[in-house]
Amino acid sequence: MPGHVRAALDKRDLLEAFRARPRYQQDDYLKWLALAVGEAAKKARLAQFLDELAAGDKFKGEPWSPPPPVARATSPDAG
Protein backbone atom coordinates (compact mmCIF):
# COMPACT_ATOMS: atom_id res chain seq x y z
CA MET A 1 0.00 0.00 0.00
CA PRO A 2 1.47 3.38 -0.93
CA GLY A 3 2.49 5.53 2.03
CA HIS A 4 0.18 8.42 1.17
CA VAL A 5 -2.82 6.06 1.09
CA ARG A 6 -1.86 4.54 4.44
CA ALA A 7 -1.40 8.02 5.92
CA ALA A 8 -4.82 9.11 4.64
CA LEU A 9 -6.46 6.00 6.11
CA ASP A 10 -4.71 6.57 9.44
CA LYS A 11 -5.65 10.26 9.50
CA ARG A 12 -9.35 9.41 9.14
CA ASP A 13 -9.13 6.27 11.28
CA LEU A 14 -10.27 4.09 8.37
CA LEU A 15 -7.60 1.41 8.23
CA GLU A 16 -9.85 -1.18 9.87
CA ALA A 17 -12.72 -0.27 7.52
CA PHE A 18 -10.35 -0.86 4.60
CA ARG A 19 -9.15 -4.18 6.01
CA ALA A 20 -12.76 -5.29 6.60
CA ARG A 21 -13.52 -4.99 2.89
CA PRO A 22 -13.21 -8.12 0.74
CA ARG A 23 -9.72 -8.69 -0.65
CA TYR A 24 -10.88 -8.04 -4.23
CA GLN A 25 -12.10 -4.58 -3.18
CA GLN A 26 -8.87 -3.78 -1.36
CA ASP A 27 -6.86 -4.74 -4.43
CA ASP A 28 -9.19 -2.97 -6.85
CA TYR A 29 -9.22 0.25 -4.82
CA LEU A 30 -5.41 0.35 -4.68
CA LYS A 31 -5.12 -0.31 -8.41
CA TRP A 32 -7.78 2.31 -9.17
CA LEU A 33 -5.91 4.88 -7.08
CA ALA A 34 -2.58 4.03 -8.73
CA LEU A 35 -3.97 4.35 -12.26
CA ALA A 36 -5.39 7.86 -11.79
CA VAL A 37 -3.81 10.27 -14.29
CA GLY A 38 -3.02 13.77 -13.08
CA GLU A 39 -2.94 15.30 -9.65
CA ALA A 40 -6.61 16.38 -9.67
CA ALA A 41 -7.78 12.86 -10.54
CA LYS A 42 -5.55 11.33 -7.87
CA LYS A 43 -6.93 13.68 -5.21
CA ALA A 44 -10.53 13.12 -6.33
CA ARG A 45 -10.16 9.33 -6.26
CA LEU A 46 -8.48 9.35 -2.87
CA ALA A 47 -11.28 11.54 -1.47
CA GLN A 48 -13.95 9.25 -2.96
CA PHE A 49 -12.16 6.17 -1.61
CA LEU A 50 -12.01 7.59 1.91
CA ASP A 51 -15.61 8.81 1.84
CA GLU A 52 -16.87 5.42 0.64
CA LEU A 53 -14.98 3.60 3.37
CA ALA A 54 -16.35 6.01 5.98
CA ALA A 55 -19.93 5.56 4.76
CA GLY A 56 -19.54 1.81 4.28
CA ASP A 57 -22.23 1.52 1.63
CA LYS A 58 -20.45 2.08 -1.70
CA PHE A 59 -17.66 0.57 -3.76
CA LYS A 60 -16.28 2.82 -6.48
CA GLY A 61 -19.55 4.70 -6.80
CA GLU A 62 -21.84 1.67 -6.78
CA PRO A 63 -24.10 0.59 -3.90
CA TRP A 64 -22.50 -2.10 -1.76
CA SER A 65 -23.21 -3.82 1.51
CA PRO A 66 -21.16 -6.42 3.31
CA PRO A 67 -22.44 -9.97 3.04
CA PRO A 68 -24.31 -11.25 6.08
CA PRO A 69 -22.24 -13.30 8.50
CA VAL A 70 -22.19 -16.99 7.79
CA ALA A 71 -24.01 -18.98 10.44
CA ARG A 72 -22.10 -21.91 11.82
CA ALA A 73 -23.63 -25.26 11.03
CA THR A 74 -24.79 -27.13 14.09
CA SER A 75 -24.44 -30.82 14.54
CA PRO A 76 -27.66 -32.82 14.77
CA ASP A 77 -26.21 -34.21 18.01
CA ALA A 78 -25.81 -30.74 19.54
CA GLY A 79 -28.27 -29.88 22.10
C-alpha positions, 0 to 999 in steps of 0.5 A, spaced: 500 500 500 502 506 498 504 511 504 500 516 502 494 512 502 496 509 508 497 516 511 490 518 509 487 512 512 490 513 518 488 520 519 481 518 518 481 512 522 479 508 516 484 502 516 480 497 519 474 499 515 479 498 509 481 491 512 474 489 513 472 490 505 473 483 501 480 482 498 478 483 491 475 490 493 482 492 497 486 490 491 481 494 486 481 500 490 489 500 490 489 499 483 484 504 481 488 509 485 494 508 482 492 508 475 489 515 476 492 520 471 493 527 473 494 530 480 486 532 480 484 525 478 488 522 484 486 527 489 478 526 487 479 518 487 483 518 494 477 523 497 472 518 494 475 512 496 475 515 503 468 517 503 466 510 501 470 507 506 467 512 511 460 511 509 460 503 508 455 503 503 459 504 496 464 501 492 467 505 487 460 509 486 456 503 486 451 501 492 454 495 496 453 492 503 457 487 506 455 480 506 451 477 512 455 473 517 455 466 515 451 462 520 455 456 523 452 449 522 450 445 528 451 438 529 444 434 529 447 431 536 448 438 539 443 440 544 
